[in-house]
């Protein structure tokens, strides 16, 4: 499952790379979108992979004090890297506007959330077998 998730995220990252290169965005904007997509995908994976069986709506309630801390630190670092000029320069990134950020967030989300459908089918299959 982890390999498939990694491949789907890779496809999402390649899609954003291809589309933005074709649209004529600068190399630093493309790099920023790819970087942002990878980081956001990992945040979504952290939430998605708390269980390979139960839905995220259930697992979000699981007690793990480190998950919110790790997500907060990651989001804060991403925000600082994307907004502070000296950090953007170190990473070779550029400033994203809101719509570009939302595109990266949407691709990240879609690249990860499909696993919820897989988990739903997995649970449904067990329910059907239990009835038979």
Residue frames as a rotation matrix with the C-alpha (Angstrom) as fourth column:
UNK 1
0.571 0.821 0.000 0.00
0.821 -0.571 0.000 0.00
0.000 0.000 -1.000 0.00
UNK 2
0.437 -0.476 -0.763 2.83
0.191 -0.780 0.596 2.40
-0.879 -0.406 -0.250 0.87
UNK 3
-0.650 -0.690 0.317 4.49
0.425 0.016 0.905 1.82
-0.630 0.723 0.283 -2.50
UNK 4
-0.170 0.683 0.711 1.24
0.954 -0.066 0.291 2.56
0.246 0.728 -0.640 -4.33
UNK 5
0.749 0.423 -0.510 0.71
0.577 -0.795 0.189 5.69
-0.325 -0.436 -0.839 -2.23
UNK 6
-0.030 -0.866 -0.500 4.23
0.155 -0.498 0.853 6.85
-0.988 -0.052 0.149 -3.08
UNK 7
-0.712 -0.212 0.669 3.65
0.652 0.152 0.743 6.21
-0.259 0.965 0.030 -6.78
UNK 8
0.283 0.889 0.359 0.35
0.935 -0.340 0.104 8.13
0.215 0.306 -0.928 -6.79
UNK 9
0.666 -0.132 -0.734 1.98
0.292 -0.860 0.419 11.08
-0.686 -0.494 -0.534 -5.01
UNK 10
-0.470 -0.882 0.028 4.81
0.290 -0.124 0.949 10.92
-0.834 0.454 0.314 -7.54
UNK 11
-0.383 0.422 0.822 2.24
0.916 0.057 0.397 11.09
0.121 0.905 -0.408 -10.34
UNK 12
0.709 0.669 -0.223 0.63
0.700 -0.706 0.111 14.12
-0.083 -0.235 -0.968 -8.69
UNK 13
0.286 -0.706 -0.648 4.00
0.118 -0.645 0.755 15.85
-0.951 -0.293 -0.101 -8.36
UNK 14
-0.683 -0.536 0.497 4.87
0.512 0.134 0.849 15.01
-0.521 0.834 0.182 -11.97
UNK 15
0.104 0.822 0.560 1.50
0.984 -0.166 0.061 16.37
0.143 0.545 -0.826 -13.08
UNK 16
0.825 0.199 -0.530 2.01
0.353 -0.912 0.207 19.71
-0.442 -0.358 -0.823 -11.34
UNK 17
-0.170 -0.961 -0.219 5.56
0.129 -0.242 0.962 19.85
-0.977 0.136 0.165 -12.73
UNK 18
-0.589 -0.045 0.807 4.44
0.772 0.265 0.578 19.11
-0.240 0.963 -0.122 -16.27
UNK 19
0.386 0.868 0.313 1.46
0.916 -0.401 -0.018 21.48
0.110 0.293 -0.950 -16.27
UNK 20
0.753 -0.114 -0.648 3.39
0.194 -0.903 0.384 24.40
-0.629 -0.415 -0.657 -14.82
UNK 21
-0.411 -0.912 0.020 6.37
0.219 -0.077 0.973 23.89
-0.885 0.404 0.231 -17.15
UNK 22
-0.422 0.343 0.839 4.00
0.907 0.173 0.385 23.74
-0.014 0.923 -0.384 -20.12
UNK 23
0.673 0.737 -0.059 2.27
0.739 -0.672 0.040 26.91
-0.010 -0.071 -0.997 -18.91
UNK 24
0.264 -0.665 0.698 5.62
0.424 -0.571 -0.704 28.71
0.867 0.481 0.132 -18.95
UNK 25
0.996 0.064 0.065 6.12
-0.033 -0.409 0.912 29.24
0.085 -0.910 -0.405 -15.23
UNK 26
0.277 -0.952 0.129 9.62
-0.830 -0.305 -0.467 30.07
0.484 0.023 -0.875 -14.07
UNK 27
-0.121 -0.452 -0.884 11.87
0.048 0.887 -0.460 27.31
0.992 -0.098 -0.086 -12.81
UNK 28
-0.949 -0.286 0.133 11.72
-0.101 -0.124 -0.987 28.68
0.299 -0.950 0.088 -9.26
UNK 29
-0.214 0.944 0.252 7.90
-0.975 -0.193 -0.106 28.76
-0.052 -0.268 0.962 -9.25
UNK 30
0.408 0.322 -0.854 7.78
-0.497 0.863 0.088 25.18
0.766 0.388 0.513 -10.55
UNK 31
-0.516 -0.690 -0.507 10.31
0.136 0.518 -0.844 24.13
0.846 -0.505 -0.173 -7.90
UNK 32
-0.845 0.242 0.477 8.23
-0.534 -0.435 -0.725 25.86
0.032 -0.868 0.496 -5.22
UNK 33
0.181 0.975 -0.130 5.03
-0.969 0.200 0.147 24.15
0.169 0.099 0.981 -6.34
UNK 34
0.236 -0.172 -0.956 6.72
-0.145 0.967 -0.210 20.74
0.961 0.189 0.203 -6.43
UNK 35
-0.806 -0.587 -0.070 8.30
0.030 0.078 -0.997 21.29
0.591 -0.805 -0.046 -2.99
UNK 36
-0.589 0.659 0.468 4.98
-0.804 -0.423 -0.417 22.45
-0.077 -0.622 0.779 -1.53
UNK 37
0.363 0.744 -0.561 3.11
-0.784 0.569 0.247 19.50
0.503 0.350 0.790 -3.06
UNK 38
-0.136 -0.501 -0.855 5.58
0.092 0.852 -0.515 17.01
0.986 -0.149 -0.070 -1.60
UNK 39
-0.954 -0.242 0.179 5.44
-0.131 -0.202 -0.970 18.55
0.271 -0.949 0.161 1.89
UNK 40
-0.304 0.919 0.252 1.63
-0.948 -0.267 -0.170 18.81
-0.089 -0.291 0.953 1.91
UNK 41
0.287 0.366 -0.885 1.31
-0.526 0.832 0.174 15.24
0.800 0.416 0.432 0.61
UNK 42
-0.545 -0.575 -0.610 3.39
0.211 0.610 -0.764 14.04
0.811 -0.545 -0.211 3.53
UNK 43
-0.843 0.349 0.410 1.18
-0.533 -0.435 -0.725 15.93
-0.075 -0.830 0.553 5.97
UNK 44
0.168 0.958 -0.232 -1.90
-0.973 0.199 0.117 14.27
0.159 0.206 0.966 4.46
UNK 45
0.042 -0.236 -0.971 -0.14
-0.202 0.949 -0.240 10.88
0.978 0.207 -0.008 4.55
UNK 46
-0.909 -0.395 0.133 0.52
-0.174 0.069 -0.982 11.34
0.379 -0.916 -0.131 8.25
UNK 47
-0.422 0.842 0.336 -3.22
-0.815 -0.191 -0.547 11.61
-0.396 -0.505 0.767 8.80
UNK 48
0.320 0.584 -0.746 -4.25
-0.886 0.463 -0.018 9.01
0.335 0.667 0.666 6.22
UNK 49
-0.007 -0.446 -0.895 -1.90
-0.222 0.873 -0.434 6.26
0.975 0.196 -0.105 7.35
UNK 50
-0.444 -0.061 0.894 -2.89
-0.894 -0.039 -0.447 6.20
0.063 -0.997 -0.037 10.99
UNK 51
-0.077 0.389 0.918 -4.83
-0.222 0.891 -0.396 3.11
-0.972 -0.234 0.018 9.92
UNK 52
-0.894 -0.196 -0.403 -4.85
-0.435 0.169 0.884 1.06
-0.106 0.966 -0.236 6.73
UNK 53
-0.730 0.679 -0.077 -8.35
0.651 0.725 0.225 -0.13
0.209 0.114 -0.971 7.56
UNK 54
0.073 0.801 -0.594 -10.36
0.883 -0.329 -0.334 2.53
-0.463 -0.500 -0.732 9.40
UNK 55
0.433 0.164 0.887 -11.36
0.719 -0.656 -0.230 5.86
0.544 0.737 -0.401 7.83
UNK 56
-0.610 -0.725 0.319 -9.60
0.451 -0.649 -0.613 9.10
0.652 -0.230 0.723 8.64
UNK 57
-0.002 0.695 0.719 -12.78
-0.459 -0.639 0.617 10.39
0.888 -0.329 0.320 10.29
UNK 58
0.910 0.281 -0.304 -12.31
0.094 0.574 0.813 7.69
0.403 -0.769 0.496 12.91
UNK 59
0.304 -0.884 -0.354 -8.53
0.905 0.384 -0.181 7.71
0.296 -0.265 0.918 13.24
UNK 60
-0.150 -0.328 0.933 -8.35
0.104 -0.943 -0.316 11.50
0.983 0.049 0.175 13.64
UNK 61
0.644 0.502 0.577 -9.76
-0.521 -0.264 0.812 10.87
0.560 -0.823 0.092 17.12
UNK 62
0.607 -0.491 -0.625 -6.95
0.614 0.789 -0.023 8.48
0.504 -0.370 0.781 18.08
UNK 63
0.955 -0.294 -0.048 -4.87
-0.165 -0.657 0.736 9.89
-0.247 -0.694 -0.676 20.90
UNK 64
0.296 -0.936 0.192 -1.34
0.955 0.283 -0.092 10.65
0.032 0.210 0.977 19.77
UNK 65
0.695 0.030 -0.718 0.02
0.321 -0.907 0.273 13.90
-0.643 -0.421 -0.640 21.14
UNK 66
-0.329 -0.937 -0.120 2.92
0.253 -0.210 0.944 13.92
-0.910 0.280 0.306 18.69
UNK 67
-0.210 0.278 0.937 0.84
0.971 0.170 0.167 14.00
-0.113 0.945 -0.306 15.49
UNK 68
0.833 0.535 0.143 -0.54
0.549 -0.830 -0.097 17.54
0.067 0.160 -0.985 16.02
UNK 69
0.538 -0.716 -0.445 2.91
-0.050 -0.554 0.831 18.71
-0.841 -0.425 -0.334 17.14
UNK 70
-0.420 -0.723 0.549 4.62
0.501 0.320 0.804 17.26
-0.757 0.613 0.227 14.08
UNK 71
0.107 0.538 0.836 1.97
0.987 -0.162 -0.022 18.67
0.124 0.827 -0.548 11.73
UNK 72
0.922 0.220 -0.320 2.18
0.296 -0.931 0.214 22.09
-0.250 -0.292 -0.923 13.41
UNK 73
0.140 -0.956 -0.258 5.98
-0.001 -0.260 0.966 22.15
-0.990 -0.135 -0.038 13.12
UNK 74
-0.449 -0.297 0.843 5.84
0.760 0.370 0.535 21.04
-0.471 0.880 0.059 9.48
UNK 75
0.462 0.703 0.541 3.19
0.868 -0.484 -0.113 23.60
0.183 0.521 -0.834 8.52
UNK 76
0.837 -0.195 -0.512 5.07
0.102 -0.863 0.495 26.34
-0.538 -0.467 -0.702 10.38
UNK 77
-0.199 -0.979 0.053 8.35
0.173 0.019 0.985 25.49
-0.965 0.205 0.166 8.67
UNK 78
-0.258 0.189 0.948 6.63
0.959 0.173 0.226 25.34
-0.121 0.967 -0.226 5.28
UNK 79
0.793 0.608 0.051 5.01
0.610 -0.792 -0.035 28.72
0.019 0.059 -0.998 5.92
UNK 80
0.566 -0.650 -0.507 8.34
-0.060 -0.647 0.760 30.25
-0.822 -0.400 -0.405 6.98
UNK 81
-0.417 -0.758 0.502 10.21
0.458 0.302 0.836 28.78
-0.785 0.578 0.221 4.02
UNK 82
-0.106 0.461 0.881 7.58
0.991 -0.021 0.131 30.05
0.079 0.887 -0.454 1.59
UNK 83
0.798 0.579 0.166 7.21
0.562 -0.815 0.141 33.53
0.217 -0.019 -0.976 3.08
UNK 84
0.655 -0.612 -0.444 10.60
0.008 -0.581 0.814 34.62
-0.756 -0.536 -0.375 4.41
UNK 85
0.879 -0.252 -0.404 12.78
-0.466 -0.284 -0.838 35.93
0.097 0.925 -0.367 1.57
UNK 86
-0.066 -0.993 0.103 16.10
-0.998 0.067 0.007 34.69
-0.014 -0.102 -0.995 3.01
UNK 87
-0.241 0.044 0.970 14.71
-0.290 0.950 -0.115 31.15
-0.926 -0.308 -0.216 3.45
UNK 88
0.837 0.536 0.111 13.19
-0.015 0.225 -0.974 31.18
-0.547 0.814 0.196 -0.03
UNK 89
0.570 -0.699 -0.432 16.59
-0.802 -0.359 -0.479 32.18
0.179 0.619 -0.764 -1.37
UNK 90
-0.339 -0.701 0.627 18.36
-0.808 0.558 0.188 29.35
-0.482 -0.443 -0.756 0.53
UNK 91
-0.123 0.402 0.907 15.91
0.110 0.914 -0.390 26.82
-0.986 0.052 -0.156 -0.91
UNK 92
-0.963 -0.266 -0.037 15.82
0.013 -0.183 0.983 28.42
-0.268 0.946 0.180 -4.36
UNK 93
-0.310 0.937 0.162 12.07
0.927 0.336 -0.167 28.95
-0.210 0.098 -0.973 -4.11
UNK 94
-0.852 0.148 0.503 9.74
0.104 -0.892 0.439 31.74
0.513 0.427 0.745 -5.14
UNK 95
-0.770 0.634 0.068 6.68
-0.344 -0.324 -0.881 33.37
-0.537 -0.702 0.467 -3.63
UNK 96
-0.777 0.597 0.200 3.41
0.590 0.581 0.561 31.57
0.218 0.554 -0.803 -4.45
UNK 97
-0.635 0.689 0.348 0.11
-0.681 -0.713 0.168 33.33
0.364 -0.130 0.922 -4.74
UNK 98
-0.330 0.565 0.756 -2.93
-0.724 0.363 -0.587 31.86
-0.606 -0.741 0.289 -3.01
UNK 99
0.682 0.665 -0.304 -4.31
-0.698 0.467 -0.543 30.09
-0.219 0.582 0.783 -6.09
UNK 100
0.106 -0.723 -0.682 -0.96
-0.606 0.497 -0.621 28.41
0.788 0.479 -0.386 -6.83
UNK 101
-0.766 -0.356 0.535 -0.74
-0.641 0.357 -0.680 27.24
0.051 -0.864 -0.502 -3.21
UNK 102
0.040 0.888 0.459 -4.29
-0.736 0.336 -0.588 25.87
-0.676 -0.314 0.667 -3.40
UNK 103
0.598 0.079 -0.797 -3.44
-0.710 0.513 -0.482 23.95
0.371 0.855 0.363 -6.59
UNK 104
-0.473 -0.838 -0.273 -0.52
-0.508 0.512 -0.692 22.32
0.720 -0.188 -0.668 -4.77
UNK 105
-0.668 0.287 0.687 -2.79
-0.645 0.237 -0.726 21.57
-0.371 -0.928 0.027 -1.79
UNK 106
0.418 0.901 -0.115 -5.51
-0.825 0.323 -0.464 20.09
-0.381 0.289 0.878 -4.02
UNK 107
0.345 -0.367 -0.864 -3.09
-0.587 0.634 -0.504 17.82
0.732 0.681 0.003 -5.88
UNK 108
-0.750 -0.630 0.202 -1.56
-0.520 0.373 -0.769 16.74
0.409 -0.681 -0.607 -2.57
UNK 109
-0.340 0.719 0.606 -4.97
-0.756 0.174 -0.631 15.98
-0.559 -0.673 0.484 -1.11
UNK 110
0.637 0.617 -0.463 -6.19
-0.769 0.459 -0.446 14.04
-0.062 0.640 0.766 -4.15
UNK 111
0.010 -0.753 -0.657 -2.89
-0.612 0.515 -0.600 12.14
0.791 0.408 -0.456 -4.34
UNK 112
-0.907 -0.378 0.185 -3.48
-0.354 0.449 -0.820 10.83
0.226 -0.810 -0.541 -0.82
UNK 113
-0.414 0.809 0.418 -7.24
-0.784 -0.083 -0.615 10.73
-0.462 -0.582 0.669 -0.17
UNK 114
0.049 0.413 -0.909 -7.94
-0.822 0.534 0.198 8.03
0.567 0.738 0.366 -2.77
UNK 115
-0.808 -0.427 -0.407 -6.75
-0.134 0.804 -0.579 5.55
0.574 -0.413 -0.707 -0.12
UNK 116
-0.653 0.661 0.370 -9.98
-0.576 -0.116 -0.809 6.26
-0.492 -0.742 0.457 1.78
UNK 117
0.292 0.748 -0.596 -11.91
-0.955 0.266 -0.134 4.68
0.058 0.609 0.791 -1.10
UNK 118
-0.243 -0.488 -0.838 -9.63
-0.392 0.840 -0.375 1.66
0.887 0.238 -0.396 -0.97
UNK 119
-0.979 -0.136 0.155 -10.16
-0.189 0.292 -0.938 1.34
0.082 -0.947 -0.312 2.79
UNK 120
-0.231 0.969 0.089 -13.92
-0.869 -0.164 -0.467 1.66
-0.438 -0.185 0.880 2.33
UNK 121
0.327 0.305 -0.894 -13.94
-0.774 0.629 -0.068 -1.18
0.542 0.715 0.442 -0.22
UNK 122
-0.629 -0.639 -0.442 -11.76
-0.215 0.690 -0.691 -3.26
0.747 -0.340 -0.572 2.10
UNK 123
-0.848 0.378 0.372 -14.24
-0.397 0.014 -0.918 -2.77
-0.352 -0.926 0.138 4.97
UNK 124
0.099 0.938 -0.333 -17.24
-0.967 0.011 -0.255 -3.41
-0.235 0.348 0.908 2.70
UNK 125
-0.062 -0.209 -0.976 -15.69
-0.599 0.790 -0.132 -6.66
0.799 0.576 -0.174 1.46
UNK 126
-0.943 -0.306 -0.134 -15.35
-0.066 0.563 -0.824 -7.93
0.327 -0.768 -0.551 5.02
UNK 127
-0.515 0.830 0.215 -18.97
-0.651 -0.215 -0.728 -6.97
-0.558 -0.515 0.651 5.78
UNK 128
0.219 0.598 -0.771 -20.21
-0.951 0.306 -0.032 -8.86
0.217 0.741 0.636 2.71
UNK 129
-0.394 -0.455 -0.799 -18.19
-0.282 0.887 -0.366 -11.98
0.875 0.081 -0.478 3.64
UNK 130
-0.968 0.049 0.246 -19.48
-0.236 0.154 -0.959 -11.80
-0.085 -0.987 -0.138 7.22
UNK 131
-0.123 0.991 -0.043 -23.09
-0.886 -0.130 -0.444 -11.84
-0.446 -0.017 0.895 5.93
UNK 132
0.121 0.117 -0.986 -22.49
-0.758 0.652 -0.015 -14.79
0.641 0.749 0.168 3.58
